Structure formats: C-alpha cells, structure tokens
Amino acid sequence: MNDSVLFELLVPNLYDTYIGIGTIAYNEHYRHLWPNGDTSTYIENSFTKKVLLKEELDQNTSLYLIRTNKSYAGILKITLDKAIDKHSKRNSLYIDKIYIQNKYTRLGIGRKTLEFVTTRAKELSKSVIYLEAMQKGLALPFYLSNDFTIIGNTKIPFKNAIEVEKPMYTLLKYI
C-alpha cells in the first residue's frame, strides 16, 4: 500500500463516522455469527453514541479511526490496562476491536495497525498485547503470522449468537 495509514483519536464530531465505519466493517466480516445475519445485538452494544460517550469517558479506553490518505478504512479500540493470565493490567494492553472494511483488506492496514498498537504498548511500558479472535475466522492466520500465540479459549458473550460460531481463541504477543 502506497498510502499512509493514520490513526485518528476519536472525537465527538467523528462519532457518526466511527459508528458507520465500524458497523460496515463488522457486518462485512461477522454476519455469519448471527441468526438471519441480524447483527443488531452487537451493533447496539458497540456502535451507538451512548456507548461511545461512555467509552470516551473511560480513561482506560482509546478509540481510533483508521484512515488512509484518501478515506476512512476501519476502527481500532484498545484497553490500555487489562490483566490477562499471569500478566498484570500494568503490563498488558488489550486489543478490543480492529475492524477494517473489506475493500481495504490485504493492503497492509492490519499489519500497520498492529505496529501502531505495539508502539503504543511500548510507550506505556507494556510487556504483552492480547486479543480475542474467532476460531474459524480469517483473522486468525493473520494474528498467528504476526507472532501472536493461542493461550486459551473463550466464546462470544452474546446469548443469541449462533452457538457453533461462538468459539474464540485468546491470543497473546510478547513485545
């Protein structure tokens, strides 16, 4: 990709953009998790102004719009201090969401996003980064190829998600 990838910290006048980009990207990648492709449960818990206001007030949460020089490509949500396994919250950074629209996949944006998160984690003196990924998902090989290792199993927490689609892995990377 020749365009730069930029990470804009979310501000209130960009909420609608974040909600729109996040909803599009989520729906493009995850409709299969929900009966009849109805993602409304997830969208209502992730992409509303009420949710964003709450998250923005949480100093432990950072929300970003991911953009190229030309347009917005996706969103990023990180939790700055969140314990995992034997790693304290002081030493751990959690990637809550990386959602990139289909038309921007395979352009290096995911790799640049992980580089950005790693840099941010180092600035905060973290020793690990972790996330959760679908066991059947296309993102899993990407994370494994970027030095994440599987350390556990988890599931989508929403009751109405399709049961056979719920399994997820917890992945961790030392930095």
Buried (B, 14 or more C-beta within 10 A) or exposed (E): EEBEBBBBEBEEEBBEBBBEBBBBBBBBBBEEBBEEEEBEBBBEEBBBEEBBEEBBEEEEBBBBBBBBEEEBBBBBBBBBBBEBEEBEBEBBBBBBBBBBBEEBBEBBBBBBBBEBBBEBBEEBEBBBBBBBBBBEBEBBEBBBEBBBEBBEEEEBEEEEBEEEBBBBBBBBBEE
